[in-house]
Amino acid sequence: MSRKKKILIAGGVVILLGAIVFANLSFKRETGAEVNVEKIQKRDLEAIAFGLSTPVLISIAGVSTATALWIGLGLTGGCLLVAGLLRFEWAFWLGWGLQVAAIALGFVVTAMFVLGVVFMALWATAWFLGRKIEVERAEWTARGEFPGQAEAGTAEGQH
């Protein structure tokens, strides 16, 4: 890869990260029930797996060191960045993109097909359960009733 191409790629990455930071600071989310669809620990686990894919890309797949660093550490950074941006709806779509990238990495390292599918299953589970919880919380807020309130009041009255 030529020096000019490397500089252009690095510049593109910097511009992309700058755009994400700008969007993060510019767009305000409407107040409402806040739901965390996934724990950051899961995203950290995926980031570690991507980081560890770097030496595998170099030693087993025969990918050049520079390319392996861009792929492995780029995906690692993407995971950590998305984990911090999950308070925004659009960040969840970036998360889906990372899942696709994890599976696509399987074309270079075959084991990543399996690992990518596992992480996509975890992401999908967190996504759909999070949506379900969000709907239930909205219903509870609309009624002004939350699970455990009625039982706690009844139990206190019995003593």
N, C-alpha and C positions, 0 to 999 in steps of 0.2 A: 504494500500500500504506500502510495507516495506521501511525502510530507504535506503537500497541499491538501490532499484528501483527508488526512488525519486532522489537520487544522479545521477544515470545513465541518467534519463530524463533531469535533470538540465544540466548535462554535454553535452548531445546531443544538447540541445537548445543553449548553449554557443558556441559549435562548429559550428552549423548552422549559427548563427548570425555572428560569426567570418568569416566564408566562404563568407557570403554575403558582409561584409565590405571589405574583401580582393578583391572580384570580382569587387566591386564598385571602389576601388582604382586602380586596375590593368588594367582593360579593358578601353580603350579609344574609344570613339565614333567618327566615321568619321564626319567631318564637313559637314554641309548641312542645309537644311531648318529644323528648330527646331519647333516641334509641340507639344503642351501640349494637350493630349487627354482628360484630365479631370482636373478640378480645385481641388486643395488640400482641399478646404472647403468640398467638397462632401465626400472625403475620411475621413476627420475629423468627419463628421456626422456619417459615418458608424462606426468609431472607438468609438464614444460616445455610439452608440447603442450596440455595443459589450460589452463595459465596463458596461453598465447598465444591460446587460444580466446576469452578475455575481450574483447580489442579487436574481434575478428571479430563477436562477439555484438552489440556496441554499434554498430559502423559498418555492417555488412552486413545483419545480421538485424533491426536496429532494436529490439533488446531494451533496456530501460532500464538505465542505468549500475549502479544498485544490484542489480538482478536478475542482470546479467552478472557482476558481481563475486562475488555469492553462488555462482553456478554455476561459473564458471571457477576462482576461487580456492578454493572449497569442494572441488572435485574435485582440484585441485592439492594441497591440504592432505591430502586423503584418501589420495592416492597416496603421499605422503611418510610419512604415519602408518602406513599398511599396510606399507611397506617396512621400517620399524623394528620391526614386530610379527610378522614372518614366522617367528619362532622358535616361535610358537604355531599349532597346527593351525587354530583358528577364524579366524585372520587370512587364511588362504588363501581362505576363503569370502567375506570382505570384499573380497578382490582380485577374485573373480568378480563381485561386485556392482558394483565400479568398472568392470569391463569392460562390463557391461550398461548402466551409466550413460553410458559413452562412446558406445555405439551409440545410446542414446536421445537423446543430444544432437544426433544427426542430424536429429531432427524440427525442430530450431531452425536448425541450420547443416548443410545437406545433405552437405557434405564430411566431416562427422564420422561419417557412416555408414561410409564407406570407411576412415577412420582408426581408428574404433572396431573394425571387423572385423580390421584389421591388428594392433592391440594385443591383441585377444582371441585371435587365432591365436598370437601370441608367448606370451601367458600360458598358453594351453592346451598349447603345445609344452613350455614350461618345467615345467608341472604334471605332464604325463604322463612326460616324461623323468626328472624328479625322483623320481617314484614308482618308476620302473624302477630307478634308481640306488639308491634306498633299499632295495629288495628284494634287489638284488645285494650290497650292503654287509652286510645282515643275514645272508645266506647265507655270505659270506666270514668274518664274525665267528663264526658258529656252527661253521664248520669250522676256524677258526684259520689259514686260508690267505688270503693277499691277492695280487692280481696283481703279478707282478714279483719276488716273493720267491724262487720256485724258480729262475727264470732268473738272478737276481743271484747266488745261491749256487753255481750250476753254473758261471757265468762266472768267479767268483773261484777255484774249484777247478782250473780249467784253466790258470791262469797259472803 
